[in-house]
Amino acid sequence: MAQCHAPTGATLSEDANASSQGIPSCGARSQNLVAVSTDGGTTFAVHQVSVGSKTMAIWPATVATDAAGTVYYVWTDSVHSYLNVSHDGGTTWSPSRQLDVGPIHAGVYPTVAALGSGRVDVAMYATDKTGNANDASRGKPGSASGVAWRVWVARSGNGGRTFKVLRASDVVHRGVLCTYGSACAGDGSRDLLDDFGATLSPRTGKLTLVFTSDMTRDKLVPSYTAYVTER
């Protein structure tokens, strides 16, 4: 989970509205937290994931655990997607590792799935143009000249030490991709929402993704839920 510490008493949503006016969302007040239970959910210990001074997006994080007990925490700052790894149940964490590399230069809303000992897949909406997803320079939402967003997957078989980046979809959105939640303008920039899911089959090891798209054959359509399954 993510938490904003706002001395003025502002909520996360109110911080988002500030972001839409040019004020960074949460900023140094943000924390990434993991609640860990070892007694079936009766009690929890809360541990902080250190992510430095990055500015957090709204609802930025997901978490998964593999069969060896390694915990994978992925999150976004609206510019890149990152991974932190814990080998002691969330008490301590590795430094943040940027996941949008190689053919992609910006990725947001990562979602993670883990399997076995060290298999971890992270899916994200990503583009080959560097910069904040909310920047107007990315083009009008839905326009033919807008930056193309696709679903990409960063895959690791060694617990996140190295990754291979794979493309998982055609274009799902063009232009600005707003990460300010309810503070986003009603211009189609939030068509992809923040609904994203990933699961790995324990039988085949194949990945299935569920995501949102407002494009079909590179043409703008009303937002819909889509899925892809690895062959």
C-alpha positions as a printed NumPy array, in Angstrom:
array([[  0.   ,   0.   ,   0.   ],
       [  1.018,   3.634,  -0.319],
       [  0.427,   6.371,   2.2  ],
       [  0.696,  10.148,   2.088],
       [  1.732,  12.095,   5.156],
       [  0.08 ,  15.483,   4.678],
       [  0.718,  17.916,   7.56 ],
       [ -2.26 ,  20.013,   6.496],
       [ -4.576,  17.031,   6.854],
       [ -5.115,  16.679,   3.116],
       [ -6.154,  13.275,   1.851],
       [ -4.473,  11.32 ,  -0.916],
       [ -7.215,  12.456,  -3.3  ],
       [ -6.686,  16.09 ,  -2.309],
       [ -2.972,  15.668,  -2.919],
       [ -3.886,  14.416,  -6.371],
       [ -5.891,  17.554,  -7.059],
       [ -2.845,  19.556,  -6.054],
       [ -0.838,  17.537,  -8.562],
       [ -3.172,  18.537, -11.381],
       [ -2.34 ,  22.143, -10.548],
       [  1.39 ,  21.542, -10.831],
       [  2.078,  20.541,  -7.211],
       [  3.764,  17.111,  -6.934],
       [  1.5  ,  14.411,  -5.509],
       [  2.628,  13.349,  -2.019],
       [  6.284,  13.97 ,  -2.847],
       [  8.599,  13.515,   0.142],
       [  5.552,  12.865,   2.348],
       [  4.788,   9.55 ,   0.636],
       [  5.58 ,   6.13 ,   2.052],
       [  5.357,   2.638,   0.63 ],
       [  4.219,   0.192,   3.294],
       [  3.726,  -3.58 ,   3.457],
       [  1.561,  -5.217,   6.122],
       [  2.849,  -8.738,   6.936],
       [  1.014, -11.445,   8.874],
       [  2.494, -14.747,  10.074],
       [ -0.648, -15.958,  11.879],
       [ -3.212, -16.131,   9.095],
       [ -4.206, -12.497,   9.252],
       [ -4.941, -12.216,  12.974],
       [ -2.165,  -9.689,  13.507],
       [  0.012,  -7.661,  11.17 ],
       [  3.399,  -5.976,  11.295],
       [  3.812,  -2.95 ,   9.002],
       [  7.172,  -2.419,   7.284],
       [  8.224,   0.528,   5.153],
       [  9.719,   0.022,   1.698],
       [ 12.406,   2.644,   1.163],
       [ 11.961,   4.303,  -2.229],
       [ 13.95 ,   7.483,  -1.669],
       [ 12.387,  10.856,  -2.432],
       [ 10.39 ,   9.81 ,  -5.485],
       [  7.036,  11.485,  -6.103],
       [  4.36 ,   8.818,  -5.934],
       [  1.444,   8.302,  -8.284],
       [ -2.034,   7.506,  -6.976],
       [ -2.451,   3.794,  -6.126],
       [  1.043,   3.052,  -7.362],
       [  1.928,  -0.357,  -5.947],
       [  1.266,  -4.112,  -6.088],
       [  2.989,  -6.981,  -4.303],
       [  3.562, -10.723,  -4.861],
       [  5.377, -13.546,  -3.068],
       [  7.01 , -16.595,  -4.64 ],
       [  7.102, -20.118,  -3.178],
       [ 10.478, -19.431,  -1.556],
       [  8.981, -16.558,   0.453],
       [ 10.656, -13.769,  -1.517],
       [  8.475, -10.657,  -1.635],
       [  8.337,  -8.479,  -4.758],
       [  7.01 ,  -4.913,  -4.471],
       [  6.46 ,  -2.859,  -7.636],
       [  5.438,   0.791,  -7.87 ],
       [  5.461,   3.844, -10.127],
       [  6.286,   7.54 ,  -9.851],
       [  4.428,   8.354, -13.115],
       [  7.74 ,   8.34 , -14.991],
       [  9.15 ,   4.854, -14.405],
       [  8.213,   1.546, -12.793],
       [ 10.373,   0.06 , -10.049],
       [ 10.933,  -3.169,  -8.123],
       [ 12.049,  -3.687,  -4.524],
       [ 12.755,  -7.211,  -3.224],
       [ 12.672,  -8.604,   0.332],
       [ 14.084, -11.944,   1.479],
       [ 13.011, -11.601,   5.131],
       [  9.254, -11.164,   4.969],
       [  9.266,  -7.455,   4.236],
       [ 11.52 ,  -6.327,   7.091],
       [ 14.33 ,  -5.152,   4.828],
       [ 14.341,  -4.342,   1.128],
       [ 16.706,  -4.117,  -1.801],
       [ 17.319,  -0.767,  -3.519],
       [ 14.714,   0.162,  -6.13 ],
       [ 15.375,  -1.259,  -9.596],
       [ 13.974,   0.487, -12.678],
       [ 12.017,  -1.931, -14.873],
       [ 11.229,   0.077, -18.014],
       [ 14.498,  -0.438, -19.873],
       [ 15.645,  -1.589, -23.306],
       [ 12.94 ,  -0.862, -25.906],
       [ 10.805,   1.094, -23.416],
       [ 11.748,   4.324, -21.63 ],
       [  8.683,   5.075, -19.479],
       [  6.309,   2.708, -17.715],
       [  3.451,   3.176, -15.235],
       [  0.999,   1.135, -13.16 ],
       [  3.131,  -1.993, -12.817],
       [  1.498,  -5.209, -11.594],
       [  3.482,  -8.229, -10.423],
       [  3.075, -12.004, -10.341],
       [  5.52 , -14.524,  -8.883],
       [  5.897, -18.299,  -9.066],
       [  8.241, -21.005,  -7.832],
       [ 11.604, -19.832,  -6.58 ],
       [ 12.669, -16.628,  -8.313],
       [ 10.209, -16.391, -11.206],
       [  8.728, -12.907, -11.316],
       [  6.85 , -11.105, -14.098],
       [  5.991,  -7.396, -13.966],
       [  3.501,  -5.991, -16.481],
       [  3.087,  -2.25 , -17.092],
       [  1.696,   0.307, -19.526],
       [  4.799,   1.601, -21.286],
       [  6.059,   3.689, -24.192],
       [  9.35 ,   4.344, -25.933],
       [  9.213,   8.092, -25.167],
       [ 10.945,   9.257, -21.985],
       [  9.068,  11.494, -19.543],
       [  6.144,  11.805, -17.165],
       [  2.97 ,  10.046, -18.307],
       [  0.983,  13.209, -17.528],
       [  3.042,  15.612, -19.668],
       [  1.053,  17.449, -22.335],
       [  3.941,  16.796, -24.742],
       [  2.672,  13.218, -25.01 ],
       [ -0.206,  14.475, -27.114],
       [ -3.958,  14.765, -26.856],
       [ -5.548,  11.581, -25.488],
       [ -6.794,   9.419, -28.322],
       [ -5.157,  11.464, -31.074],
       [ -3.397,   9.693, -33.917],
       [ -0.216,  11.658, -33.176],
       [ -0.267,  10.862, -29.437],
       [  2.434,   8.713, -27.877],
       [  1.541,   5.015, -28.164],
       [  1.156,   3.008, -24.954],
       [  1.306,  -0.787, -24.949],
       [  1.415,  -3.482, -22.302],
       [  4.976,  -4.679, -21.697],
       [  6.332,  -7.348, -19.364],
       [  9.656,  -7.4  , -17.52 ],
       [ 10.43 , -11.075, -16.807],
       [ 12.988, -12.531, -14.411],
       [ 13.898, -16.104, -13.564],
       [ 16.441, -15.229, -10.894],
       [ 14.506, -13.268,  -8.312],
       [ 14.729,  -9.911, -10.038],
       [ 18.491,  -9.734, -10.534],
       [ 18.1  ,  -9.578, -14.319],
       [ 15.096,  -9.044, -16.588],
       [ 14.05 ,  -9.649, -20.176],
       [ 11.529,  -7.133, -21.549],
       [  8.687,  -8.49 , -23.706],
       [  5.818,  -6.799, -25.546],
       [  2.417,  -8.207, -24.557],
       [ -0.11 ,  -6.142, -26.554],
       [ -0.8  ,  -3.811, -29.433],
       [ -1.499,  -0.116, -28.732],
       [ -3.917,   0.27 , -25.802],
       [ -3.879,   4.095, -25.529],
       [ -2.457,   7.188, -27.214],
       [ -1.442,  10.504, -25.702],
       [ -1.357,  11.665, -22.09 ],
       [ -1.926,   8.882, -19.565],
       [ -3.14 ,  10.559, -16.37 ],
       [ -2.075,   9.075, -13.02 ],
       [ -3.878,  11.582, -10.765],
       [ -6.94 ,   9.441, -10.104],
       [-10.178,  11.371,  -9.672],
       [ -8.286,  14.621, -10.326],
       [ -7.756,  13.654, -13.985],
       [ -9.529,  15.72 , -16.619],
       [-12.479,  14.176, -18.451],
       [-10.571,  14.148, -21.723],
       [ -9.827,  10.438, -22.066],
       [ -6.448,  10.668, -20.344],
       [ -7.629,   8.322, -17.603],
       [ -9.239,   5.777, -19.908],
       [ -6.807,   3.086, -18.727],
       [ -7.781,   3.705, -15.092],
       [ -5.529,   1.804, -12.676],
       [ -7.122,  -1.624, -13.152],
       [ -4.454,  -4.151, -14.025],
       [ -3.932,  -7.791, -13.056],
       [ -1.326, -10.504, -13.652],
       [ -1.233, -14.192, -12.782],
       [  1.174, -17.037, -13.539],
       [ -0.19 , -20.545, -14.051],
       [  1.34 , -22.95 , -11.489],
       [  0.893, -25.753, -14.031],
       [  2.337, -24.195, -17.207],
       [  4.2  , -21.112, -15.966],
       [  2.375, -19.051, -18.601],
       [  1.351, -15.459, -17.872],
       [ -2.187, -14.064, -18.177],
       [ -2.839, -10.313, -18.013],
       [ -6.077,  -8.352, -17.608],
       [ -5.918,  -4.638, -18.432],
       [ -7.854,  -1.692, -19.861],
       [ -7.711,  -0.401, -23.441],
       [ -9.37 ,   2.349, -25.46 ],
       [ -7.902,   1.268, -28.796],
       [ -8.829,  -1.436, -31.304],
       [ -6.568,  -1.88 , -34.334],
       [ -5.095,   1.522, -33.453],
       [ -8.502,   3.217, -33.556],
       [-10.06 ,   4.998, -30.578],
       [-13.024,   3.194, -29.004],
       [-14.805,   3.357, -25.629],
       [-12.718,   1.882, -22.81 ],
       [-13.034,  -1.854, -22.331],
       [-11.448,  -4.673, -20.346],
       [ -8.995,  -6.789, -22.333],
       [ -6.838,  -9.798, -21.586],
       [ -3.949, -11.697, -23.108],
       [ -2.623, -15.157, -22.299],
       [  0.888, -16.275, -23.145],
       [  1.125, -18.971, -25.771]])
